[in-house]
Amino acid sequence: METRTGFKVESLLVLDNRLPMFVGEYPVEQQVHEGLEGVLVARSAISDVNGDIGALQYRGIDIRELAAHSTFEEVVYLLWTNELPTPSQLEAFKIALAAEREVDAGIYEILRFLSHYMKPMDALRTAVSVLASDNPGEDNTRPESRLMKAMYLTAKFPTLVAYYCRESQGKMWVHPDPRLGHAENFLYMMHGKRPTPLEARAMDLTMLLMAEHSFNASTFAARVTASTLSDMGAAITSAMGTLKGPLHGGANQGALEMLFEIGTLENVEPYIDRALAAKQRILGFGHRIYRKAGDSRVPYIKDMLYQLCAQAGDFHLYELANAVAEVVWERKRLFPNVDFYMAPLLHMLGIPMDLLTPFFAMCRIAGWTAHIMEQYANNRLIRPNALYVGPVERPYIPIDQRV
Ligand SMILES: CC(C)(COP(=O)(O)OP(=O)(O)OC[C@H]1O[C@@H](n2cnc3c(N)ncnc32)[C@H](O)[C@@H]1OP(=O)(O)O)[C@@H](O)C(=O)NCCC(=O)NCCS
């Protein structure tokens, strides 16, 4: 590979390979925890994931209770304030959020421009970055200013996703409807018509379940950025860049692509066997925390997928997903994670494939902002250390003597 001047980039790779590396033993106390597995990096009171029994709590409340009785807005209130709202608090909060949904014309223009050059997750990350700068009064040191920013970004995010979608499909823009709940309004802006009650509930439940998940990679990235006392917008942008990867939020799109590639029930076994023989990761399977008991969110998403398939009178995707899950379990003893069933569910709700990861971000912004606020409230710069394993005490060779 060459640069414009004909410089061969591979020549730098050769140089890198020639570096002598340290080979020896380090003291036990200098053990490296690859991928930070099992390392406690902070105290947090936002959510607790117990992988041994497949349990998840938001602010101490079991996700099963929240899934059965709550809405996305109620959960956002809980995550940000540590308390479930009273009916009047929830009503006022919903009205306030809904009133923030509209986005300035300038942001639409920027997103329209970006949609011609960038993939959705990159375009939306850039648009959120612009949106987040649009608040000169922001002051990270004041809790109310942080909450205002969190509301502003959470309320507007679905508007950006829906706008991008309709713009890229050449459709007319649909303005947010403040009379609708957060999830229902998102589907309304995407499709230009109100969803059925089942679709609205499926969207709300999915958003609620995806709102928060402790110290996952993108949340950690957000907290690292916040720990430098950078602003909330910068922290969200870091989180979005991190979420995009296929080992994290990008897995939902990868899982749906795989289901479409497999296509038929007969093709499930040969496809998975081929992929595993080629040492490929099966996207939507495995989880660092839920290795033992499986992902606590999966049963809800799977049930909703079933109900949506029943509404459509077509169970193909449901059966295909279950068949894949069965084969992966037989071959690798890996559980499906939330991304695996969320992907076909979102497909049934008419969310285009390339918007699945932006959708994840649109839900997780609730948890990211809660964590960023928790970080600011009790901040210490996050600055870990690395074990140096490179060359040591090398002589400096003057340039005219190097070969
Ligand atoms: C999520 C994930 C990154 C967790 O990784 P981790 O905790 O670091 O686990 P490891 O990468 O060390 O994997 C442990 C073993 O399981 C295997 N494994 C884990 N997930 C796998 C998958 N999805 N497909 C195939 N093998 C998998 C690894 O190959 C490894 O096997 P080995 O010990 O024989 O090499 C991993 O399960 C994965 O890549 N999943 C697919 C991506 C995904 O769905 N991400 C969304 C997570 S919500």
The ligand as a MOL file (V3000), in Angstrom:
LIG
                    3D

  0  0  0     0  0            999 V3000
M  V30 BEGIN CTAB
M  V30 COUNTS 48 50 0 0 0
M  V30 BEGIN ATOM
M  V30 1 C -19.0130 -10.7710 23.6810 0
M  V30 2 C -17.6180 -11.3640 23.5700 0
M  V30 3 C -16.6820 -10.3250 22.9400 0
M  V30 4 C -17.1090 -11.7160 24.9780 0
M  V30 5 O -15.8150 -12.0770 24.8220 0
M  V30 6 P -14.8500 -12.5410 26.0160 0
M  V30 7 O -15.5140 -12.5020 27.3160 0
M  V30 8 O -13.6100 -11.7600 25.8620 0
M  V30 9 O -14.6330 -14.0510 25.6670 0
M  V30 10 P -13.4950 -14.5820 24.7430 0
M  V30 11 O -13.3830 -13.7200 23.5200 0
M  V30 12 O -12.2730 -14.7230 25.5930 0
M  V30 13 O -14.0630 -15.9860 24.3270 0
M  V30 14 C -13.9610 -17.1330 25.1540 0
M  V30 15 C -14.0830 -18.3610 24.2780 0
M  V30 16 O -15.3850 -18.4490 23.7400 0
M  V30 17 C -15.3540 -18.3660 22.3260 0
M  V30 18 N -16.4160 -17.4920 21.9110 0
M  V30 19 C -16.9490 -16.4810 22.6300 0
M  V30 20 N -17.9240 -15.8960 21.9410 0
M  V30 21 C -17.9900 -16.5650 20.7660 0
M  V30 22 C -18.8050 -16.4220 19.6410 0
M  V30 23 N -19.7450 -15.4720 19.5940 0
M  V30 24 N -18.6260 -17.2590 18.6100 0
M  V30 25 C -17.6990 -18.2130 18.6460 0
M  V30 26 N -16.8770 -18.3920 19.7020 0
M  V30 27 C -17.0370 -17.5830 20.7440 0
M  V30 28 C -14.0040 -17.7860 21.9800 0
M  V30 29 O -13.5480 -18.1660 20.7060 0
M  V30 30 C -13.1650 -18.3610 23.0760 0
M  V30 31 O -12.8810 -19.6940 22.7720 0
M  V30 32 P -11.4220 -20.2840 22.9550 0
M  V30 33 O -11.1570 -20.1670 24.4330 0
M  V30 34 O -11.5350 -21.6760 22.4430 0
M  V30 35 O -10.5300 -19.3930 22.1500 0
M  V30 36 C -17.6450 -12.6520 22.7100 0
M  V30 37 O -18.5300 -13.5950 23.2860 0
M  V30 38 C -18.0090 -12.3620 21.2760 0
M  V30 39 O -17.1290 -12.0490 20.4720 0
M  V30 40 N -19.3280 -12.4700 20.9180 0
M  V30 41 C -19.7780 -12.1180 19.6060 0
M  V30 42 C -20.0380 -10.6260 19.5450 0
M  V30 43 C -21.2720 -10.2300 20.2990 0
M  V30 44 O -22.3110 -10.8600 20.1850 0
M  V30 45 N -21.1680 -9.1290 21.0230 0
M  V30 46 C -22.2850 -8.5720 21.7530 0
M  V30 47 C -22.1100 -8.7640 23.2110 0
M  V30 48 S -23.5550 -8.1870 24.0740 0
M  V30 END ATOM
M  V30 BEGIN BOND
M  V30 1 1 1 2
M  V30 2 1 2 3
M  V30 3 1 2 4
M  V30 4 1 2 36
M  V30 5 1 4 5
M  V30 6 1 5 6
M  V30 7 2 6 7
M  V30 8 1 6 8
M  V30 9 1 6 9
M  V30 10 1 9 10
M  V30 11 2 10 11
M  V30 12 1 10 12
M  V30 13 1 10 13
M  V30 14 1 13 14
M  V30 15 1 14 15
M  V30 16 1 15 16
M  V30 17 1 15 30
M  V30 18 1 16 17
M  V30 19 1 17 18
M  V30 20 1 17 28
M  V30 21 1 18 19
M  V30 22 1 18 27
M  V30 23 2 19 20
M  V30 24 1 20 21
M  V30 25 1 21 22
M  V30 26 2 21 27
M  V30 27 1 22 23
M  V30 28 2 22 24
M  V30 29 1 24 25
M  V30 30 2 25 26
M  V30 31 1 26 27
M  V30 32 1 28 29
M  V30 33 1 28 30
M  V30 34 1 30 31
M  V30 35 1 31 32
M  V30 36 2 32 33
M  V30 37 1 32 34
M  V30 38 1 32 35
M  V30 39 1 36 37
M  V30 40 1 36 38
M  V30 41 2 38 39
M  V30 42 1 38 40
M  V30 43 1 40 41
M  V30 44 1 41 42
M  V30 45 1 42 43
M  V30 46 2 43 44
M  V30 47 1 43 45
M  V30 48 1 45 46
M  V30 49 1 46 47
M  V30 50 1 47 48
M  V30 END BOND
M  V30 END CTAB
M  END
